[in-house]
Amino acid sequence: MSKVFSKVILCEYLLSMERGDGQIKKNQMILVDENKIHSVGPVPQTLPEGKEIIRLNNHLVCPGLINTHTHLPMVLFRGLGDHLTLQRWLEEIIFPLEKKMVNPEFIRVGTELALLELIKNGITTVCDMYFHTPVMAGLFESYGLRGVLAVDMLSSFSDWKKDLDDLCDTYKESQRVHPAIACHAPYTCDADLLKLSAEESQKRNLPISIHVAETEWEISEIKKQYGKTPVAHLKDCGVIGPHSIFVHCVYLNEEDMDLMAETNTPLSYNPESNMKLGSGVAPILRAMEKGITVSMGTDGAASNNDLNLFTEMDTGAKLQKLKNPSKTVKAKDIFSMVTTSAAKALGLSDSIGKIQAGFFADIIALNLNHPHLYPRHDLLNHLVYSASGREVDFVMCHGKVLMKDAEIQGVDVFRIYAEAEMIKEKIKETV
Ligand SMILES: [Zn+2]
């Protein structure tokens, strides 16, 4: 008897990123076996048997996008303090609100709202840094998305050790929920806490995520305290290397970049957040020339104000052109920041970021029937510079269909919108 595949996906256009060259092939078939991709190749004369045949005519199929830095529940602070720069925004709005509002219920509603937004925008994996991480992990499990979920060592809301133990025990065997450690920043975590997080990371073999060199204020503050740059300080504390994801990196000097390159420390470029908080423009092209793995993140929605990697790619690419007028920025390099390089940054490059045999079936499709996607001179350029996320109408993660015909499957979205509005009322009462 011939094999029956879980899903047979027929793609008019496929950008698999298999060889990382941004090549788009026509009339391809993806065979999905449970949660993994069995094979990818041209559509044969006779189709193999499948429990479900998914025909994606007039669609561009590509790997599910990977967001390497965010704080999902902060969607509930979207639209607050939008006029402020980073230090005032944190100290006057975010930190006081978090103190009053953050509890498991807030985290649940915020995470559910954020997960809807991620699915709508074709993001199947995120690296998150926030509080009450076990609550978030449970929602990743039930919604079917993939998460590297970092427990904040600085949290006054819950016991980081207990949360980390919980996550490591519960998700030891999970292929979708990966525990991690978060240190907020070198200016909020003292040297002892940074050293402790490096020890925990080593002991438990977990990645660390940390905001680094985000503003000029941070550079001068760390110089005042330790007489060195944030990157050099982190190196002395042991927080550096392939398992340490350095977020923002707006103010890096040549030595910082050499240090990151030598130690294979990946970078998460968050251009929209850096623009909105008036922080600056990260030296991304120089970092790439040095051989640093550059991925992309949205940061929390309160400083962006959305969780959308399509607009992030567009903005991030244009900003680099503005910063480096004589250099070229290729769409394939920008797209790799949300696929292959992002997978590498998270230590998952052998399982996600490409549509390839043996990889997890994280697959999205964009409907090409939109005026802004014609004529089709170059679909990869359209993906980076013209698409906005609203074209995504099919999302699969780990072999499970999460969105079909632009409808999120099995979730009452209006229940979540109503709950978000109720939290808004509570926030209004506190400010
Ligand atoms: Zn952040």
Residues whose N, C-alpha, C, O or C-beta is under 5 A from the ligand:
A	BS01	ZN	D299 G300
